[in-house]
Amino acid sequence: MRALTIIPGQSSSLAVEDMPEPDEALGDVLVDGLAIGVCGTDHELAEGDYGWAPEGSERLIIGHESLGRVREAPEGGRFAAGDLIVGVVRMPDPVPCGACAHGEWDMCRNGEYTEHGIKSLHGFAAERWRVRAEHAVKLDPALESVGMLMEPTTVVAKAWEEVDRIGARAWFEPTSVLITGAGPIGLLAAMIGAARGLQVHVLDRVEDGPKPQLVKDLGGSYHTDPVDQVIDKIEPDIIIEGTGATPVIKAALANPKPYAITVLTGISDEGKEETVDLGTINRTAVLGNAAIVGSVNANLRHYEAAAEALAAADHAWLERLVTRRVPLEKFADAFAPQPHDVKIVLTI
């Protein structure tokens, strides 16, 4: 079967290869791949920054933002042939640690988890793939053209859950959220914020293209001014940081709003130095009872929440997040950035 693969750790190895059919040991549900979303992680894998192939395989099938249609599934189970399906990316470690044993494998304590398309498990950029029924979610059939947005939506569904759980430790009725970065993660976080009835503010350095209008169509405000100025102006109760840019993080951590919650979802490059006044950040956080939390990946609960959020969203708005659809054979085009890209999708 055709699949998009890399040799982990080797740059310029991205290629469509003929790969073996998925091993039945990988799961009891056989799926025909429809599409995958391409994200920054896929670019880093293609550049050889990291990645781990399954045992016994030189190449790793990439693709973790999945969308497929069930071909075969156990009778009487959660899925039936024809269902639209998304596979969960991270699998619990085999030990398992306490978190994995309680279904919280996104919070794995020992690092022995595996991840489809990233770490020791083949991904979903293939004509066929397998997944365990308990590690997959069914999508509304109306989401067929945008269902590959599910995985990035799980990331922000978890971020919003973090906000709710932290906020619940005391009285917390937020009115505003600032989301830094207007990529797919940021826009989907804004979509959920708008659905919650919050004043939504999105900050990005891009001044034209589809992003400003996408935010405005949610009823939100789009900003390109320096982040510290925007924070001082709007005084957000919540910040969801999605850029990983150290100057942006620095400003977010210094948010003076009392009892503010900041969720960090962007991953910074190592070795990036930034002068930070830790005294001011500490004083602000302590005196304001502020909370700062890192958040990555998602478990089944977040996938189910994301499926509900996408089903309830304006599907025409979701369609506009997908700015390019590229056939699998022309994968190089999908990995070549173009101005005003939001989400690139590979069709299988």
Secondary structure, DSSP 8 states (H G I E B T S, - for coil): -EEEEE-TT-TT--EEEE-----GGG-SEEEEEEEEEE-HHHHHHHTTS--B--TT-SSEE---EEEEEEEE--TTSS--TT-EEEE-SEE--SS--HHHHTT-GGG-SSS--EEETTBEE--S-BSEEEE-GGGEEE--GGGTTTGGGHHHHHHHHHHHHHHHHHHTTS-----EEEEE--SHHHHHHHHHHHHTT-EEEEE-S--SSSHHHHHHTTT-EEE-S-HHHHHHHH--SEEEE-S--HHHHHHHHT--STT-EEEE-----TT------HHHHHHHHHHTT-EEEE-----HHHHHHHHHHHHHS-HHHHHHHEEEEEEGGGHHHHTS--TT--EEEEE-
